[in-house]
Amino acid sequence: MGKIRIKIFLGAVCMGVAMFSACGSPNRNADGEYGKNNEASSAKDFHDYQNGSMEGNDAGSQNQNGGGSAKTGLLSNASPDTCALALYYFDGETMTVKHLFDTDKEKEILQQLNDLPYEGADPERLNDWQVPCYGLEISDTEGMDLCVSYADGLWLNQNREVYAVAADFNSIWEGMEAEDEDTRSVLAFPNAGILCRYDRRFLEESVPEDEDGIAALPLVVNMTVTEISNGVVTAVIDNQSGQEFMYGKDYSLRKKIDGKWYNLPFVETNIGFDDVGICLPDLEQHTVTCDLKVFGELEEGEYMLVKDEGLEGEFSLDAEGNLK
């Protein structure tokens, strides 16, 4: 593993890392106040970049009321009383999100969507996923994320269930006067970890940072991946920099595709990291473990484990998921 240079920003040393959450919808607390979570080519040619089965569903046997024959709405378990509604729009280049904090308006949108008839669809239709597309996030009654992706009559949820439904998300988007609207990385789009298997536009290319601010001293901090077992990777961080090195518990994963590195989105929802700073003294090593199952099943290829946007460890997997 080659040595890397660590950027030193003059003026302050960051003593912690930001909490990452996959949920894009701010939650209300017990007093009804909001606290926002921190930030998230041909489709068929790209379909097999990452293994992972897409299980279909039978709308006739799913979403039943107490085992009866009447189907409930696709978002009947949403909880607008405890969580804001986040609506996403992705045009193939820019991903925009709006947050709605008005409970009554949230309920109107949810009722509109829950009233729509639907039926189970073949997951293979995701091969023809269309852009532009829409996404919706809100918590359910148990505080877990409900993540919906929608394009051209096709509805995908976080459980990889696919439905055929005619929803007018364009009208909802245009009529939604949000209190908070901004642009984000496409990695934050609902179910990006599923959709990126079919369309590379749901990945984010990793662009090397410029050289400004890199210390002139020859700092050497290496991270070497030494083992992977049951989807959990073990790496050793070796500090030979001449000073203490701070890092956090957060991590990300990149994959090399056609000679370019891409950041992989999380497949799992409700992912978070403890907001702590870990000190590695000079001339010492730390062993860390990172669960890669949150990125889905990884196929054979070249990967890069990243911690703190600068500490990087490359590794390769064979067809059985073992280190090469």
C-alpha atoms as a printed R data frame, in Angstrom:
    type eleno elety resid chain resno       x       y       z
1   ATOM     1    CA   MET     A     1   0.000   0.000   0.000
2   ATOM     2    CA   GLY     A     2   1.440   3.313  -0.973
3   ATOM     3    CA   LYS     A     3   1.875   6.142   1.437
4   ATOM     4    CA   ILE     A     4  -0.578   8.996   1.488
5   ATOM     5    CA   ARG     A     5  -0.374  12.599   2.485
6   ATOM     6    CA   ILE     A     6  -2.739  13.971   5.103
7   ATOM     7    CA   LYS     A     7  -4.016  17.528   4.719
8   ATOM     8    CA   ILE     A     8  -3.290  19.803   7.666
9   ATOM     9    CA   PHE     A     9  -5.561  22.819   7.861
10  ATOM    10    CA   LEU     A    10  -3.946  25.631   9.824
11  ATOM    11    CA   GLY     A    11  -5.815  27.327  12.618
12  ATOM    12    CA   ALA     A    12  -7.635  24.404  14.240
13  ATOM    13    CA   VAL     A    13  -7.643  20.659  14.565
14  ATOM    14    CA   CYS     A    14 -10.972  18.953  14.242
15  ATOM    15    CA   MET     A    15 -11.632  16.969  17.417
16  ATOM    16    CA   GLY     A    16 -14.531  14.925  16.102
17  ATOM    17    CA   VAL     A    17 -16.437  13.823  13.084
18  ATOM    18    CA   ALA     A    18 -19.930  14.770  12.001
19  ATOM    19    CA   MET     A    19 -22.783  12.382  12.632
20  ATOM    20    CA   PHE     A    20 -24.017  10.820   9.433
21  ATOM    21    CA   SER     A    21 -27.627   9.797   9.055
22  ATOM    22    CA   ALA     A    22 -29.295   8.193   6.089
23  ATOM    23    CA   CYS     A    23 -32.615   9.792   6.964
24  ATOM    24    CA   GLY     A    24 -33.357  12.945   5.003
25  ATOM    25    CA   SER     A    25 -36.417  13.891   7.047
26  ATOM    26    CA   PRO     A    26 -36.061  15.977  10.224
27  ATOM    27    CA   ASN     A    27 -37.859  14.402  13.168
28  ATOM    28    CA   ARG     A    28 -40.087  16.198  15.623
29  ATOM    29    CA   ASN     A    29 -39.294  15.774  19.294
30  ATOM    30    CA   ALA     A    30 -41.827  15.294  22.085
31  ATOM    31    CA   ASP     A    31 -42.548  19.022  22.104
32  ATOM    32    CA   GLY     A    32 -43.291  19.099  18.378
33  ATOM    33    CA   GLU     A    33 -39.992  20.825  17.509
34  ATOM    34    CA   TYR     A    34 -37.705  19.730  14.711
35  ATOM    35    CA   GLY     A    35 -34.082  18.700  14.735
36  ATOM    36    CA   LYS     A    36 -32.491  18.126  11.324
37  ATOM    37    CA   ASN     A    37 -30.237  15.182  10.670
38  ATOM    38    CA   ASN     A    38 -26.856  15.899   9.083
39  ATOM    39    CA   GLU     A    39 -26.148  14.909   5.784
40  ATOM    40    CA   ALA     A    40 -26.569  10.758   2.096
41  ATOM    41    CA   SER     A    41 -24.008   5.144 -19.203
42  ATOM    42    CA   SER     A    42 -26.545   2.604 -19.964
43  ATOM    43    CA   ALA     A    43 -28.472   1.228 -17.052
44  ATOM    44    CA   LYS     A    44 -28.306  -2.334 -18.299
45  ATOM    45    CA   ASP     A    45 -24.554  -2.141 -18.942
46  ATOM    46    CA   PHE     A    46 -24.083  -1.041 -15.356
47  ATOM    47    CA   HIS     A    47 -26.567  -3.421 -13.733
48  ATOM    48    CA   ASP     A    48 -24.005  -5.954 -12.527
49  ATOM    49    CA   TYR     A    49 -21.432  -3.620 -10.992
50  ATOM    50    CA   GLN     A    50 -22.537  -4.864  -7.581
51  ATOM    51    CA   ASN     A    51 -24.203  -8.147  -6.665
52  ATOM    52    CA   GLY     A    52 -27.462  -8.198  -4.729
53  ATOM    53    CA   SER     A    53 -30.795  -9.808  -5.369
54  ATOM    54    CA   MET     A    54 -33.908  -7.753  -5.972
55  ATOM    55    CA   GLU     A    55 -36.830  -9.687  -4.615
56  ATOM    56    CA   GLY     A    56 -40.215  -9.126  -6.145
57  ATOM    57    CA   ASN     A    57 -43.513  -8.894  -4.347
58  ATOM    58    CA   ASP     A    58 -47.121  -9.802  -4.775
59  ATOM    59    CA   ALA     A    59 -49.367  -6.839  -4.099
60  ATOM    60    CA   GLY     A    60 -52.253  -9.236  -3.586
61  ATOM    61    CA   SER     A    61 -50.503 -10.780  -0.577
62  ATOM    62    CA   GLN     A    62 -48.711  -7.669   0.700
63  ATOM    63    CA   ASN     A    63 -50.080  -4.696   2.622
64  ATOM    64    CA   GLN     A    64 -53.209  -6.388   3.861
65  ATOM    65    CA   ASN     A    65 -55.450  -5.020   6.601
66  ATOM    66    CA   GLY     A    66 -55.261  -7.587   9.390
67  ATOM    67    CA   GLY     A    67 -55.005 -10.395   6.864
68  ATOM    68    CA   GLY     A    68 -58.121  -9.238   5.006
69  ATOM    69    CA   SER     A    69 -58.464  -8.770   1.277
70  ATOM    70    CA   ALA     A    70 -58.420  -4.955   1.173
71  ATOM    71    CA   LYS     A    71 -55.035  -3.412   0.456
72  ATOM    72    CA   THR     A    72 -53.833  -0.480   2.517
73  ATOM    73    CA   GLY     A    73 -52.051   2.506   1.012
74  ATOM    74    CA   LEU     A    74 -48.376   2.262   0.179
75  ATOM    75    CA   LEU     A    75 -47.577   4.900   2.820
76  ATOM    76    CA   SER     A    76 -50.222   3.987   5.385
77  ATOM    77    CA   ASN     A    77 -47.552   3.475   8.058
78  ATOM    78    CA   ALA     A    78 -46.086   6.992   7.687
79  ATOM    79    CA   SER     A    79 -46.074   9.232  10.749
80  ATOM    80    CA   PRO     A    80 -46.538  12.905   9.744
81  ATOM    81    CA   ASP     A    81 -47.274  13.837  13.364
82  ATOM    82    CA   THR     A    82 -43.701  13.036  14.391
83  ATOM    83    CA   CYS     A    83 -41.611  13.661  11.265
84  ATOM    84    CA   ALA     A    84 -41.279  16.173   8.457
85  ATOM    85    CA   LEU     A    85 -41.739  15.042   4.877
86  ATOM    86    CA   ALA     A    86 -38.788  15.299   2.478
87  ATOM    87    CA   LEU     A    87 -39.399  15.315  -1.285
88  ATOM    88    CA   TYR     A    88 -36.535  14.817  -3.758
89  ATOM    89    CA   TYR     A    89 -36.125  15.583  -7.444
90  ATOM    90    CA   PHE     A    90 -33.227  14.287  -9.552
91  ATOM    91    CA   ASP     A    91 -32.860  15.393 -13.171
92  ATOM    92    CA   GLY     A    92 -29.827  13.248 -13.930
93  ATOM    93    CA   GLU     A    93 -27.335  15.905 -12.861
94  ATOM    94    CA   THR     A    94 -28.672  17.853  -9.868
95  ATOM    95    CA   MET     A    95 -30.500  16.480  -6.857
96  ATOM    96    CA   THR     A    96 -32.817  18.915  -5.054
97  ATOM    97    CA   VAL     A    97 -34.713  18.295  -1.814
98  ATOM    98    CA   LYS     A    98 -37.619  20.126  -0.184
99  ATOM    99    CA   HIS     A    99 -38.719  19.689   3.422
100 ATOM   100    CA   LEU     A   100 -42.307  20.179   4.511
101 ATOM   101    CA   PHE     A   101 -42.936  20.930   8.186
102 ATOM   102    CA   ASP     A   102 -46.712  21.519   8.003
103 ATOM   103    CA   THR     A   103 -48.376  18.415   9.443
104 ATOM   104    CA   ASP     A   104 -51.737  19.054   7.786
105 ATOM   105    CA   LYS     A   105 -50.158  19.468   4.353
106 ATOM   106    CA   GLU     A   106 -48.070  16.358   4.934
107 ATOM   107    CA   LYS     A   107 -51.248  14.421   5.645
108 ATOM   108    CA   GLU     A   108 -52.866  15.742   2.468
109 ATOM   109    CA   ILE     A   109 -49.937  14.537   0.347
110 ATOM   110    CA   LEU     A   110 -49.843  11.159   2.076
111 ATOM   111    CA   GLN     A   111 -53.600  10.719   1.678
112 ATOM   112    CA   GLN     A   112 -53.307  11.523  -2.029
113 ATOM   113    CA   LEU     A   113 -50.644   8.843  -2.448
114 ATOM   114    CA   ASN     A   114 -52.365   6.293  -0.209
115 ATOM   115    CA   ASP     A   115 -55.563   6.549  -2.254
116 ATOM   116    CA   LEU     A   116 -53.801   5.406  -5.428
117 ATOM   117    CA   PRO     A   117 -54.440   1.875  -6.723
118 ATOM   118    CA   TYR     A   118 -51.302  -0.218  -7.217
119 ATOM   119    CA   GLU     A   119 -50.092  -3.689  -8.023
120 ATOM   120    CA   GLY     A   120 -46.853  -5.588  -7.666
121 ATOM   121    CA   ALA     A   121 -44.345  -5.102 -10.491
122 ATOM   122    CA   ASP     A   122 -41.451  -7.182 -11.783
123 ATOM   123    CA   PRO     A   123 -38.188  -5.878 -10.210
124 ATOM   124    CA   GLU     A   124 -36.528  -6.356 -13.589
125 ATOM   125    CA   ARG     A   125 -38.338  -3.196 -14.667
126 ATOM   126    CA   LEU     A   126 -35.721  -1.305 -12.653
127 ATOM   127    CA   ASN     A   127 -33.415  -1.946 -15.610
128 ATOM   128    CA   ASP     A   128 -35.442   0.702 -17.441
129 ATOM   129    CA   TRP     A   129 -35.595   3.237 -14.598
130 ATOM   130    CA   GLN     A   130 -36.228   6.730 -15.949
131 ATOM   131    CA   VAL     A   131 -34.644  10.065 -15.065
132 ATOM   132    CA   PRO     A   132 -35.873  12.612 -14.064
133 ATOM   133    CA   CYS     A   133 -37.366  10.927 -11.020
134 ATOM   134    CA   TYR     A   134 -38.692  11.707  -7.566
135 ATOM   135    CA   GLY     A   135 -38.080  10.484  -4.044
136 ATOM   136    CA   LEU     A   136 -39.895  10.764  -0.731
137 ATOM   137    CA   GLU     A   137 -38.712  10.202   2.825
138 ATOM   138    CA   ILE     A   138 -40.638  10.221   6.091
139 ATOM   139    CA   SER     A   139 -40.490   8.197   9.301
140 ATOM   140    CA   ASP     A   140 -42.944   5.448  10.099
141 ATOM   141    CA   THR     A   141 -44.833   4.991  13.364
142 ATOM   142    CA   GLU     A   142 -41.842   3.179  14.880
143 ATOM   143    CA   GLY     A   143 -39.380   5.930  13.955
144 ATOM   144    CA   MET     A   144 -37.775   4.054  11.054
145 ATOM   145    CA   ASP     A   145 -37.288   5.544   7.599
146 ATOM   146    CA   LEU     A   146 -39.799   5.102   4.798
147 ATOM   147    CA   CYS     A   147 -37.907   5.712   1.546
148 ATOM   148    CA   VAL     A   148 -39.709   5.890  -1.794
149 ATOM   149    CA   SER     A   149 -38.317   6.329  -5.293
150 ATOM   150    CA   TYR     A   150 -40.690   6.996  -8.188
151 ATOM   151    CA   ALA     A   151 -40.300   7.295 -11.952
152 ATOM   152    CA   ASP     A   152 -42.710   6.850 -14.831
153 ATOM   153    CA   GLY     A   153 -45.256   4.652 -13.032
154 ATOM   154    CA   LEU     A   154 -42.718   2.637 -11.055
155 ATOM   155    CA   TRP     A   155 -42.584   2.809  -7.243
156 ATOM   156    CA   LEU     A   156 -39.609   1.415  -5.275
157 ATOM   157    CA   ASN     A   157 -39.389   1.308  -1.477
158 ATOM   158    CA   GLN     A   158 -36.496   0.684   0.915
159 ATOM   159    CA   ASN     A   159 -37.413  -2.998   1.211
160 ATOM   160    CA   ARG     A   160 -36.711  -3.467  -2.525
161 ATOM   161    CA   GLU     A   161 -40.429  -3.919  -3.220
162 ATOM   162    CA   VAL     A   162 -41.493  -2.649  -6.645
163 ATOM   163    CA   TYR     A   163 -45.020  -1.518  -7.530
164 ATOM   164    CA   ALA     A   164 -46.806  -0.195 -10.579
165 ATOM   165    CA   VAL     A   165 -48.742   2.934  -9.634
166 ATOM   166    CA   ALA     A   166 -49.747   6.131 -11.440
167 ATOM   167    CA   ALA     A   167 -48.661   8.935  -9.097
168 ATOM   168    CA   ASP     A   168 -48.432  12.624 -10.008
169 ATOM   169    CA   PHE     A   169 -45.239  13.516  -8.149
170 ATOM   170    CA   ASN     A   170 -44.640  16.418 -10.512
171 ATOM   171    CA   SER     A   171 -47.763  18.217  -9.265
172 ATOM   172    CA   ILE     A   172 -46.859  17.442  -5.665
173 ATOM   173    CA   TRP     A   173 -43.361  18.824  -6.220
174 ATOM   174    CA   GLU     A   174 -44.568  21.990  -7.956
175 ATOM   175    CA   GLY     A   175 -47.254  22.636  -5.341
176 ATOM   176    CA   MET     A   176 -45.050  22.017  -2.326
177 ATOM   177    CA   GLU     A   177 -44.099  25.289  -0.635
178 ATOM   178    CA   ALA     A   178 -41.256  24.007   1.461
179 ATOM   179    CA   GLU     A   179 -39.661  25.821   4.355
180 ATOM   180    CA   ASP     A   180 -36.299  24.338   3.506
181 ATOM   181    CA   GLU     A   181 -34.992  23.642  -0.035
182 ATOM   182    CA   ASP     A   182 -31.452  22.894  -1.123
183 ATOM   183    CA   THR     A   183 -29.284  20.698  -3.342
184 ATOM   184    CA   ARG     A   184 -27.412  17.652  -2.152
185 ATOM   185    CA   SER     A   185 -25.274  14.811  -3.379
186 ATOM   186    CA   VAL     A   186 -27.174  12.212  -5.405
187 ATOM   187    CA   LEU     A   187 -25.987   9.690  -2.798
188 ATOM   188    CA   ALA     A   188 -28.728  11.113  -0.551
189 ATOM   189    CA   PHE     A   189 -31.497  10.239  -3.022
190 ATOM   190    CA   PRO     A   190 -33.908   7.703  -1.498
191 ATOM   191    CA   ASN     A   191 -32.833   4.148  -2.367
192 ATOM   192    CA   ALA     A   192 -29.746   5.347  -4.272
193 ATOM   193    CA   GLY     A   193 -27.975   2.230  -2.994
194 ATOM   194    CA   ILE     A   194 -30.471   0.099  -4.948
195 ATOM   195    CA   LEU     A   195 -30.849   2.272  -8.034
196 ATOM   196    CA   CYS     A   196 -27.093   2.661  -8.588
197 ATOM   197    CA   ARG     A   197 -27.003  -0.994  -9.595
198 ATOM   198    CA   TYR     A   198 -29.017  -0.042 -12.649
199 ATOM   199    CA   ASP     A   199 -27.871   3.492 -13.424
200 ATOM   200    CA   ARG     A   200 -24.428   4.973 -12.757
201 ATOM   201    CA   ARG     A   201 -25.937   8.430 -12.326
202 ATOM   202    CA   PHE     A   202 -26.917   7.388  -8.800
203 ATOM   203    CA   LEU     A   203 -23.225   7.171  -7.932
204 ATOM   204    CA   GLU     A   204 -20.958  10.118  -7.251
205 ATOM   205    CA   GLU     A   205 -17.582  10.211  -8.946
206 ATOM   206    CA   SER     A   206 -14.767  10.709  -6.479
207 ATOM   207    CA   VAL     A   207 -12.804  13.771  -7.615
208 ATOM   208    CA   PRO     A   208  -9.334  14.243  -6.051
209 ATOM   209    CA   GLU     A   209  -9.078  17.320  -3.881
210 ATOM   210    CA   ASP     A   210  -6.698  20.089  -4.912
211 ATOM   211    CA   GLU     A   211  -3.291  20.442  -3.355
212 ATOM   212    CA   ASP     A   212  -4.029  23.671  -1.460
213 ATOM   213    CA   GLY     A   213  -3.427  23.365   2.248
214 ATOM   214    CA   ILE     A   214  -1.317  20.203   2.171
215 ATOM   215    CA   ALA     A   215   1.447  20.539   4.752
216 ATOM   216    CA   ALA     A   216   5.002  20.856   3.489
217 ATOM   217    CA   LEU     A   217   6.256  18.370   6.089
218 ATOM   218    CA   PRO     A   218   6.464  14.757   4.926
219 ATOM   219    CA   LEU     A   219   3.527  13.421   6.940
220 ATOM   220    CA   VAL     A   220   3.021   9.671   6.665
221 ATOM   221    CA   VAL     A   221  -0.180   7.994   7.852
222 ATOM   222    CA   ASN     A   222  -1.018   4.697   6.174
223 ATOM   223    CA   MET     A   223  -4.206   2.643   6.274
224 ATOM   224    CA   THR     A   224  -3.866  -0.964   5.100
225 ATOM   225    CA   VAL     A   225  -6.779  -3.375   4.716
226 ATOM   226    CA   THR     A   226  -5.652  -6.678   6.193
227 ATOM   227    CA   GLU     A   227  -8.744  -8.895   6.322
228 ATOM   228    CA   ILE     A   228 -12.402  -9.215   5.349
229 ATOM   229    CA   SER     A   229 -14.788 -11.699   6.933
230 ATOM   230    CA   ASN     A   230 -18.586 -11.875   6.636
231 ATOM   231    CA   GLY     A   231 -18.620  -8.431   5.077
232 ATOM   232    CA   VAL     A   232 -16.583  -6.816   7.872
233 ATOM   233    CA   VAL     A   233 -13.239  -5.376   6.837
234 ATOM   234    CA   THR     A   234 -10.261  -4.993   9.174
235 ATOM   235    CA   ALA     A   235  -7.681  -2.270   8.568
236 ATOM   236    CA   VAL     A   236  -4.541  -1.054  10.340
237 ATOM   237    CA   ILE     A   237  -3.847   2.689  10.648
238 ATOM   238    CA   ASP     A   238  -0.124   3.381  11.096
239 ATOM   239    CA   ASN     A   239   0.959   6.843  12.224
240 ATOM   240    CA   GLN     A   240   4.512   7.782  11.234
241 ATOM   241    CA   SER     A   241   3.757  11.478  10.846
242 ATOM   242    CA   GLY     A   242   5.735  12.960  13.698
243 ATOM   243    CA   GLN     A   243   2.613  14.111  15.528
244 ATOM   244    CA   GLU     A   244  -0.743  12.903  16.822
245 ATOM   245    CA   PHE     A   245  -3.356  12.007  14.212
246 ATOM   246    CA   MET     A   246  -7.087  12.414  14.787
247 ATOM   247    CA   TYR     A   247  -9.756  10.347  13.047
248 ATOM   248    CA   GLY     A   248 -13.382   9.375  13.614
249 ATOM   249    CA   LYS     A   249 -15.596   6.303  13.446
250 ATOM   250    CA   ASP     A   250 -17.253   7.251  10.161
251 ATOM   251    CA   TYR     A   251 -16.197   5.631   6.903
252 ATOM   252    CA   SER     A   252 -17.196   5.395   3.269
253 ATOM   253    CA   LEU     A   253 -16.490   3.087   0.351
254 ATOM   254    CA   ARG     A   254 -15.437   3.674  -3.236
255 ATOM   255    CA   LYS     A   255 -15.367   1.306  -6.194
256 ATOM   256    CA   LYS     A   256 -13.271   1.580  -9.324
257 ATOM   257    CA   ILE     A   257 -15.454   1.318 -12.432
258 ATOM   258    CA   ASP     A   258 -13.965   1.740 -15.904
259 ATOM   259    CA   GLY     A   259 -10.834   3.270 -14.411
260 ATOM   260    CA   LYS     A   260 -12.672   5.865 -12.267
261 ATOM   261    CA   TRP     A   261 -13.412   5.875  -8.548
262 ATOM   262    CA   TYR     A   262 -17.049   6.240  -7.480
263 ATOM   263    CA   ASN     A   263 -18.460   6.800  -3.992
264 ATOM   264    CA   LEU     A   264 -20.965   4.071  -3.172
265 ATOM   265    CA   PRO     A   265 -24.253   4.994  -1.469
266 ATOM   266    CA   PHE     A   266 -25.539   3.142   1.564
267 ATOM   267    CA   VAL     A   267 -28.079   0.434   0.825
268 ATOM   268    CA   GLU     A   268 -29.249   0.266   4.430
269 ATOM   269    CA   THR     A   269 -31.251   3.090   6.013
270 ATOM   270    CA   ASN     A   270 -30.951   4.465   9.555
271 ATOM   271    CA   ILE     A   271 -27.149   4.389   9.410
272 ATOM   272    CA   GLY     A   272 -25.243   6.537  11.904
273 ATOM   273    CA   PHE     A   273 -21.785   6.953  13.418
274 ATOM   274    CA   ASP     A   274 -20.838   8.036  16.930
275 ATOM   275    CA   ASP     A   275 -19.587  11.631  16.971
276 ATOM   276    CA   VAL     A   276 -16.184  11.052  18.528
277 ATOM   277    CA   GLY     A   277 -12.559  11.870  17.806
278 ATOM   278    CA   ILE     A   278  -9.950   9.126  18.195
279 ATOM   279    CA   CYS     A   279  -6.324  10.081  18.864
280 ATOM   280    CA   LEU     A   280  -3.549   7.976  17.333
281 ATOM   281    CA   PRO     A   281  -0.169   8.923  18.855
282 ATOM   282    CA   ASP     A   282   2.914   9.209  16.678
283 ATOM   283    CA   LEU     A   283   4.712   5.914  15.928
284 ATOM   284    CA   GLU     A   284   1.700   3.828  16.966
285 ATOM   285    CA   GLN     A   285  -0.932   1.750  15.161
286 ATOM   286    CA   HIS     A   286  -4.672   1.252  15.579
287 ATOM   287    CA   THR     A   287  -6.730  -1.639  14.216
288 ATOM   288    CA   VAL     A   288 -10.229  -0.673  13.037
289 ATOM   289    CA   THR     A   289 -13.173  -2.653  11.676
290 ATOM   290    CA   CYS     A   290 -15.848  -1.407   9.261
291 ATOM   291    CA   ASP     A   291 -19.036  -3.234   8.308
292 ATOM   292    CA   LEU     A   292 -19.324  -3.095   4.521
293 ATOM   293    CA   LYS     A   293 -22.677  -4.881   4.427
294 ATOM   294    CA   VAL     A   294 -24.314  -1.442   4.645
295 ATOM   295    CA   PHE     A   295 -23.225  -0.994   1.012
296 ATOM   296    CA   GLY     A   296 -24.869  -4.224  -0.136
297 ATOM   297    CA   GLU     A   297 -23.212  -7.358  -1.472
298 ATOM   298    CA   LEU     A   298 -19.884  -6.499  -3.096
299 ATOM   299    CA   GLU     A   299 -18.854  -8.203  -6.294
300 ATOM   300    CA   GLU     A   300 -15.354  -8.872  -7.521
301 ATOM   301    CA   GLY     A   301 -13.383  -5.691  -8.123
302 ATOM   302    CA   GLU     A   302 -11.224  -2.897  -6.733
303 ATOM   303    CA   TYR     A   303 -12.392  -0.914  -3.704
304 ATOM   304    CA   MET     A   304 -11.161   1.854  -1.451
305 ATOM   305    CA   LEU     A   305 -12.013   2.217   2.235
306 ATOM   306    CA   VAL     A   306 -12.056   5.906   3.185
307 ATOM   307    CA   LYS     A   307 -11.949   7.513   6.612
308 ATOM   308    CA   ASP     A   308 -11.984  11.284   7.110
309 ATOM   309    CA   GLU     A   309 -11.600  12.092   3.384
310 ATOM   310    CA   GLY     A   310  -7.870  11.577   3.251
311 ATOM   311    CA   LEU     A   311  -7.156   8.302   4.990
312 ATOM   312    CA   GLU     A   312  -7.563   5.710   2.251
313 ATOM   313    CA   GLY     A   313  -6.887   2.002   1.935
314 ATOM   314    CA   GLU     A   314  -7.253   0.202  -1.395
315 ATOM   315    CA   PHE     A   315  -8.114  -3.492  -1.622
316 ATOM   316    CA   SER     A   316  -9.408  -5.999  -4.166
317 ATOM   317    CA   LEU     A   317 -12.021  -8.717  -3.815
318 ATOM   318    CA   ASP     A   318 -12.266 -11.969  -5.735
319 ATOM   319    CA   ALA     A   319 -15.478 -13.573  -6.951
320 ATOM   320    CA   GLU     A   320 -16.048 -15.178  -3.506
321 ATOM   321    CA   GLY     A   321 -15.696 -11.868  -1.674
322 ATOM   322    CA   ASN     A   322 -12.215 -12.633  -0.310
323 ATOM   323    CA   LEU     A   323  -9.193 -10.354  -0.413
324 ATOM   324    CA   LYS     A   324  -6.988 -10.926  -3.428
